[in-house]
Amino acid sequence: MTLALPPKRTPAENVLATMRQARARDAKWREGKTWSLVYRAGDDVTELLKEAYTMFFSENGLNPTAFPSLKKFEAEVAAMTASLLGGDEETVGNMTSGGTESLLMAVKTARDWGRAVKSIAAPEMILPASAHPAFEKAAHYFSVKAIHIPVGPDFRADVAAAQDAITPNTVLMVGSAPSYPQGVVDPIVELARIAQEHDVLFHTDACVGGFMLPFARKLGYSVPDFDLSVPGVTSISVDLHKYAYAAKGASVILYKNGPLRRHQFFVHTDWAGGIYASPTMAGTKPGGPIAAAWAIMNYLGEEGYLDIAAIVMKTTVKLREGIDSIEGIKILGNPAMSVLSIGSDALNVYEIADELALRGWHLDRQQFPPSLHLTVTHAHAQVADQFLNDLRWATARAKRFSLNKLANSLKLGLVQLAAKLLPVNLMSKLTARSSSMTGIKGADLPQRSAAMYGMMASLPNRGDLNELVLDVLDNLTRLEE
Ligand SMILES: Cc1ncc(COP(=O)(O)O)c(C=O)c1O
């Protein structure tokens, strides 16, 4: 892969024009048609974020003594977040680049705590099936063995299975508030009690819920206990670039106390360049996301977040009632806030997603069970009625293809695809690769994503699927042909 630099300078307006053009095929999130990836709270918020971000665009949080402004912003952001999430005087925390980095830090901290405090050389952590893959990434990066436990019929972590999974090597147990796939809150109180009884750490992943559940509760919605006030919870993560509506690259990881957080830090005292210390994964730490997060939290305050949460929750109730009134589909589980999934006992929900795509809606496809994902935000208040109308239409059309018919015609098994990793526009590339493995060729290749997902599910073994996904990742950073 090579691409030479342009031999000469390019006028700034030409560069910007090319970039604007490049956006043409991007998801249409401004119109509220995207149900993931972008959290937006209105033009005033966006304008403030841009100004605050660019004000600290060049600053580097790597050395807080050089930029006391960023040090103050980060400390205040962490402290305000702690006050929202059951923290107290002992609570400490850091900003990170996102949920994944926060979870990586929680797992690294648990590993090093286990090593230092309990002499555990082969650490394990207990992960419900619904836990975010960033935990698997942490297991992979830090050599912590992931012990998987199932979720129950309500999609919440199975407490008895968690209890059974504890061994002398367990360093960490995990629960989500809420989980990404179905938006349900795990039984944090029960899980954390088990952790406490066995003297192991417990992390609540409130990456998606940390800035929504407290406000939903204040508005009178029923929210189970999940935060640092729950006995046994020793750390919690919350993404500011989700429901705190901050600029991307902003999350917070909080610990019960300072001694525990010390296991997160990295120090190297013997470098020719001087003594090097860094609290999180990043070296150079962009000032923009820290500044923008501080700005938005002060701009909105509790009042602003409550107002936005009220709109989001009202929209969510409308969507839940609307979806449940459509014959053939249903909301899975009992979501605690504004993250929902649509499933069906009778219909192929991927067909429904394909039909919705014809009307410009972008929904992520999930597996185990097949379902469609919705993260409801402020932007969806204006489009909820239109979405429900289109969903009714799409469901009626999908009734023409039953899952069984589809399965028979393409000789498919269960749909088993890591759909999050495989957006629809990459499916055709994958389909071409997988056709050599399945023997389905040429005109017989399925054109719609529902059929493509099914075809890939029919690959002879799971290892082939892994290889395919690695191919896709490899291709993503190559030049387009
Ligand atoms: C529950 C949960 N945890 C962690 C993450 C990871 O966050 P990020 O994508 O910011 O790394 C997500 C992202 O959606 C999430 O929903």
The ligand as an ORCA input file, in Angstrom:
! r2SCAN-3c Opt
* xyz 0 1
  C     -21.702     -1.027     27.544
  C     -20.546     -0.532     26.728
  N     -19.293     -0.629     27.215
  C     -18.222     -0.211     26.516
  C     -18.363      0.347     25.259
  C     -17.128      0.752     24.486
  O     -17.082      2.135     24.281
  P     -16.167      2.817     23.155
  O     -16.792      2.428     21.852
  O     -16.266      4.280     23.472
  O     -14.799      2.307     23.275
  C     -19.652      0.480     24.722
  C     -19.844      1.043     23.390
  O     -20.922      1.066     22.846
  C     -20.768      0.031     25.480
  O     -22.014      0.122     24.995
*
